[in-house]
Amino acid sequence: MNYHINDLPDRTAKPRNSGLTMVMDKGLSLRQAEDFIEMGEGYTDVIKLGWATSYVSPNLDAKLKLYKDAGLPVYFGGTLFEAMIVRGQFDDYCRLLDKYQMEYAEVSDGSIDLEHDEKCEYIRKLSKQITVISEVGSKDVQKIFAPYKWINLMRAELEAGSWKVIAEARESGNVGIYRDSGEVRQGLVDEILTQIPEEKIIWEAPQKAQQVWFIKLIGANVSLGNIAPVDIIPLETLRLGIRSDTFEHFLKK
């Protein structure tokens, strides 16, 4: 840090198991990626190339090298996994992970109908090859799961070999753990946290109000995902209580 401020909340240090920030790259150019790395590398734990943008992104190899050289792990969005699974290309997907030397893979079923036992089997298979992050929840705003179902799905996927489970929200933050207005489904989150360890969950929180809500609920070291590159510095100030939205929360009374 550039100077000292007393009594800020402690932040876990990289590499960390809690307090993760997952950034969503939806198509940054190489120059934009370089600019992001300059400012955000120290606060970013992993980068997701959103949904299947890696298929159409120019200079993919060069971008992956930029991130790798900066010590930032990258993974392909879960929709790419789904797009290949639904076409019977699981083996091709595994070879793709090897080709690009991925450290992580996301297993999701937000856009396709996939029996949960089958999803867990994919997690088991992939976890022998790579670190798996699995996503729970649907991208369909009409599909609302009861809390017990979220808990059962998360528990089963962790037992199958997922390192972390992601609570779905999309990049817009208006499905899954949120209402279509972006408001947090508070009862759902509270129920999940009674059964699933907080450090095993990455909460997708693309909107500032959502980030604030989770920081106030869980603390500076809550793991948050789908963060826009331009929001990486603002988010860190929220975590430290040096932005108005969390300023009072972290002051010693």
C-alpha positions in Angstrom: 0.0 0.0 0.0 1.1 3.6 -0.6 0.7 4.8 3.0 -0.6 3.6 6.4 -4.2 3.9 7.7 -5.0 2.5 11.2 -7.5 -0.2 12.0 -8.3 -1.5 8.5 -9.7 -5.0 8.3 -7.1 -7.7 7.6 -7.1 -9.0 4.1 -5.9 -12.5 3.3 -2.7 -12.6 1.1 -2.3 -14.2 -2.2 -2.4 -17.1 -2.9 -5.5 -17.3 -0.7 -8.3 -19.7 0.0 -10.8 -17.1 1.1 -11.4 -13.5 0.1 -11.0 -14.4 -3.6 -11.8 -12.0 -6.3 -12.8 -13.5 -9.6 -12.7 -11.1 -12.5 -14.8 -11.5 -15.6 -13.0 -10.8 -18.9 -15.8 -10.4 -21.5 -13.5 -9.6 -24.4 -10.6 -7.3 -23.3 -8.1 -6.4 -26.0 -4.4 -7.2 -25.4 -3.8 -3.5 -24.5 -6.8 -3.5 -22.2 -5.6 -6.7 -20.5 -2.1 -5.1 -20.0 -3.7 -2.0 -18.5 -5.9 -4.2 -16.2 -2.8 -6.2 -15.1 -0.9 -3.0 -14.2 -3.6 -1.9 -11.8 -5.5 -5.0 -10.8 -3.0 -7.9 -10.6 -2.4 -7.6 -6.9 -6.1 -7.8 -6.1 -7.2 -10.5 -8.6 -7.1 -14.2 -7.8 -8.5 -15.7 -11.0 -9.9 -14.5 -14.3 -12.8 -16.0 -16.1 -13.1 -15.6 -19.9 -16.8 -15.1 -19.9 -19.1 -17.8 -21.2 -17.6 -18.9 -24.6 -15.9 -15.7 -25.5 -12.6 -17.6 -25.8 -14.0 -19.2 -29.1 -14.2 -15.8 -30.9 -11.6 -13.7 -29.1 -8.7 -12.7 -31.3 -5.1 -13.2 -30.0 -6.3 -15.8 -27.4 -2.9 -17.3 -27.0 -1.2 -13.9 -26.5 -3.8 -12.9 -23.9 -3.4 -16.1 -22.0 0.3 -15.6 -22.0 -0.1 -12.1 -20.6 -2.2 -13.4 -17.7 0.1 -16.3 -17.1 3.2 -14.2 -17.0 1.4 -11.9 -14.5 0.7 -15.0 -12.3 -3.1 -14.8 -12.9 -4.8 -18.1 -13.4 -7.4 -18.1 -16.2 -10.3 -20.4 -16.9 -13.0 -20.7 -19.6 -16.6 -19.8 -18.7 -19.0 -22.6 -17.8 -21.1 -22.0 -20.9 -18.3 -23.3 -23.0 -18.3 -26.5 -21.1 -22.1 -26.7 -21.6 -21.8 -25.9 -25.3 -19.4 -28.8 -25.8 -21.2 -31.3 -23.5 -24.5 -30.8 -25.3 -22.7 -31.6 -28.6 -21.1 -34.7 -27.2 -17.6 -33.2 -27.1 -16.5 -33.9 -23.6 -13.2 -35.4 -24.7 -12.6 -32.5 -27.0 -13.2 -30.2 -24.0 -10.6 -32.1 -22.0 -8.1 -31.8 -24.8 -8.9 -28.0 -25.0 -8.0 -27.6 -21.4 -4.7 -29.4 -22.0 -3.9 -27.4 -25.1 -4.3 -24.1 -23.4 -2.7 -25.3 -20.1 -5.7 -24.3 -18.0 -5.3 -24.6 -14.2 -9.1 -24.5 -13.6 -12.3 -25.6 -15.3 -15.8 -24.5 -14.6 -18.6 -27.1 -14.7 -22.1 -25.6 -14.9 -25.6 -26.4 -16.1 -27.1 -23.0 -16.2 -28.1 -23.2 -19.9 -28.7 -26.9 -20.4 -30.8 -29.6 -18.7 -28.2 -31.9 -17.2 -29.0 -34.6 -14.6 -27.2 -33.7 -11.4 -25.7 -37.1 -11.1 -24.2 -36.7 -14.6 -22.9 -33.2 -13.7 -21.2 -34.7 -10.6 -19.7 -37.4 -12.7 -18.1 -34.7 -15.0 -16.8 -33.0 -11.9 -15.3 -36.3 -10.7 -13.6 -36.9 -14.0 -12.3 -33.4 -14.5 -11.0 -33.1 -10.9 -8.5 -35.9 -11.7 -7.1 -33.6 -14.5 -7.6 -30.1 -13.2 -9.0 -27.9 -10.3 -12.7 -27.7 -10.8 -15.0 -24.8 -9.9 -18.7 -25.7 -10.3 -21.6 -23.3 -10.6 -24.9 -23.9 -9.0 -28.1 -22.1 -10.2 -29.8 -21.4 -13.5 -29.5 -18.5 -15.9 -33.3 -18.8 -16.5 -35.0 -16.2 -14.4 -38.1 -18.5 -14.2 -36.1 -21.3 -12.4 -36.1 -20.5 -8.7 -34.7 -23.2 -6.5 -35.7 -23.7 -2.9 -32.9 -23.2 -0.4 -32.7 -26.9 0.5 -32.0 -27.7 -3.2 -29.2 -25.2 -3.4 -27.7 -26.7 -0.3 -28.0 -30.3 -1.6 -26.6 -29.4 -5.0 -23.6 -27.5 -3.5 -22.8 -30.3 -1.0 -22.9 -33.0 -3.7 -20.7 -31.0 -6.1 -18.1 -30.3 -3.3 -18.2 -34.0 -2.4 -17.7 -34.9 -6.1 -14.4 -32.9 -6.2 -15.2 -29.2 -6.7 -12.7 -26.9 -5.1 -15.3 -24.1 -4.8 -18.9 -23.7 -5.8 -20.1 -20.6 -7.5 -23.6 -19.2 -6.6 -25.0 -18.2 -10.0 -26.0 -14.6 -10.8 -24.9 -14.1 -14.5 -22.8 -11.2 -15.5 -25.9 -8.9 -15.0 -26.6 -10.0 -11.4 -30.3 -10.5 -11.8 -30.9 -14.3 -11.5 -30.0 -17.1 -9.2 -29.2 -15.7 -5.7 -30.7 -12.4 -6.8 -34.2 -11.2 -7.8 -34.7 -9.8 -11.2 -34.3 -6.3 -9.6 -30.7 -7.3 -8.5 -31.8 -7.5 -4.8 -30.2 -10.3 -2.8 -32.4 -13.2 -1.9 -31.4 -12.8 1.7 -33.3 -15.8 3.1 -31.7 -18.1 0.5 -28.1 -16.9 1.3 -28.7 -17.2 5.1 -30.0 -20.8 4.6 -27.1 -21.8 2.4 -24.6 -20.5 5.0 -26.1 -22.7 7.7 -25.0 -25.8 5.8 -22.2 -24.9 3.4 -18.9 -23.5 4.7 -18.5 -19.8 3.6 -15.0 -20.3 2.4 -16.2 -22.9 -0.2 -18.5 -20.4 -2.0 -17.8 -17.8 -4.6 -20.8 -15.4 -4.7 -21.2 -13.8 -8.1 -21.7 -10.1 -7.4 -21.3 -7.9 -10.4 -23.2 -4.9 -8.9 -21.7 -2.6 -6.3 -24.8 -2.9 -4.0 -24.4 -6.7 -4.1 -20.7 -6.5 -3.2 -21.5 -4.2 -0.3 -24.2 -6.6 1.0 -21.9 -9.6 1.0 -19.0 -7.7 2.6 -21.2 -6.5 5.4 -22.6 -10.0 5.9 -19.5 -12.0 5.8 -16.6 -9.6 6.0 -13.7 -8.2 4.0 -12.6 -11.8 3.0 -15.8 -12.9 1.3 -15.1 -14.5 -2.1 -16.8 -12.6 -4.9 -17.0 -13.3 -8.6 -18.0 -11.8 -12.0 -16.3 -8.6 -11.1 -15.7 -6.2 -14.0 -12.1 -5.3 -14.6 -12.8 -1.6 -14.0 -14.3 -2.5 -10.6 -11.3 -4.3 -9.1 -9.8 -1.3 -7.3 -13.2 0.1 -6.2 -14.0 -3.4 -4.8 -10.8 -3.5 -2.8 -11.7 -0.2 -1.2 -15.1 -1.6 -0.2 -13.4 -4.6 1.3 -11.1 -2.3 3.4 -13.9 0.1 4.5 -12.3 3.1 2.8 -15.3 3.8 0.5 -18.5 5.4 1.8 -20.6 2.3 1.3 -18.7 0.2 3.9 -16.9 3.1 5.8 -19.0 2.9 9.0 -19.1 -0.9 8.9 -15.4 -1.3 9.7 -14.9 1.6 12.1 -14.1 0.5 15.6 -16.9 1.7 17.9 
